Amino acid sequence: MSELTTPHAGDDHAPDTDVVSLLMRQHGDIRNLFDEVEAGTGEERREAFRRLVRLLAVHETAEEEVVHPFLRGAIVGGKQIVEDRLAEEKAAKEVLSALDDYDTDDPKFMPRLLKLRKDVQEHARAEERYEFTHLRRSTDVTQLAAMAKAVKAAEALAPTRPHPGVESRAANLALGPVAALMDRTKDAVRKAMGKDG
């Protein structure tokens, strides 16, 4: 299993077969990575931040490609719920993209990271309240499983860095493979140069 789909004890549903459980666990993983970045120093902080950037990028891309199109058509008011989440995602991607240009030891890094953390946590709570609740009510076990598979497939092809302005399924599908290839090339070069991807 990849780092994005490792099951945790106590999950109500197996994360690899239920899209809501999968995404909820990733929210927990994101919170834990913010903790690691805050608590770390030097290379440990840089490595934790790289993992955080990657998880946020692939997580949001998968939601944009799988969850949002479903919600737009499946629930009353779904279009507005998705538009609100996309606005939050765009703002977070802009901050994350700017943060990615800073060294994690820069004095400006931590205050901006803490602001990003607050915004990401508010966004995650809104997803859990407005999107995930509707997913559970509007779908059956079979559809939740199919969506979990689709999320994992989208994550496998997703860019590993934030791309502000690419918050729709069409934009992700158009840019996704190119951006993912470029991001993975940058990751490989950074790793080869000892900068922990």
Residue pairs with C-beta under 8 A, 6 or more apart in sequence:
1 7
1 16
2 152
2 155
4 26
4 29
4 55
4 58
4 59
4 152
4 155
5 15
5 16
5 22
5 152
6 15
7 14
7 15
7 16
7 25
8 15
8 25
8 28
11 21
11 25
12 18
12 21
13 20
13 21
13 144
14 21
15 21
15 22
15 25
15 148
16 22
16 148
16 152
17 144
17 145
17 148
18 141
18 144
18 145
18 148
19 66
19 67
19 135
19 144
19 145
19 147
19 148
19 150
19 151
20 132
20 135
20 136
20 144
21 148
22 148
22 151
22 152
23 59
23 63
23 67
23 127
23 132
23 151
24 128
24 132
26 55
26 59
27 124
27 127
27 128
29 55
30 52
30 55
30 56
30 59
30 120
30 124
31 121
33 48
33 51
33 52
33 55
34 52
34 113
34 117
34 120
36 44
36 45
36 48
36 51
36 52
37 45
37 48
37 49
37 52
37 104
37 113
38 110
38 113
38 114
38 117
40 47
40 48
41 105
42 105
43 196
45 104
45 105
46 103
46 104
46 195
46 196
47 196
49 99
49 104
49 113
50 190
50 196
50 197
53 96
53 100
53 160
53 161
53 162
54 160
54 161
54 187
56 92
56 96
56 120
56 162
57 96
57 158
57 159
57 160
57 161
57 162
57 163
57 183
58 154
58 155
58 158
58 159
58 160
59 155
60 89
60 92
60 93
60 162
60 167
61 154
61 155
61 158
61 159
61 172
61 176
62 150
62 151
62 152
62 154
62 155
62 158
63 85
63 127
63 151
64 86
64 89
64 167
64 168
64 169
64 172
65 150
65 154
65 169
65 172
65 173
65 176
66 147
66 150
66 151
66 154
67 131
67 135
67 147
67 151
68 82
68 85
68 86
68 168
68 169
69 169
70 135
70 139
70 147
71 78
71 81
71 82
71 131
71 134
71 135
72 78
72 79
72 82
74 134
74 138
74 139
75 81
75 134
75 138
78 134
81 130
81 131
81 134
82 131
84 126
84 130
85 123
85 126
85 127
85 130
85 131
86 167
86 168
88 119
88 122
88 123
88 126
89 123
89 167
90 164
90 165
90 167
91 119
92 116
92 119
92 120
92 123
92 162
93 162
93 163
93 164
93 165
93 167
94 162
94 164
95 112
95 115
95 116
95 119
96 116
96 162
97 161
97 162
97 163
97 164
98 112
99 109
99 112
99 113
99 116
100 161
100 162
102 108
102 109
102 112
103 109
135 144
135 147
136 144
139 147
154 172
157 176
157 177
157 180
158 172
158 176
158 180
159 175
159 176
159 179
159 180
159 182
159 183
160 180
160 183
160 184
160 187
161 179
161 183
161 186
163 175
163 179
165 171
166 172
166 175
166 176
166 179
187 197
188 197
190 196
190 197
191 197
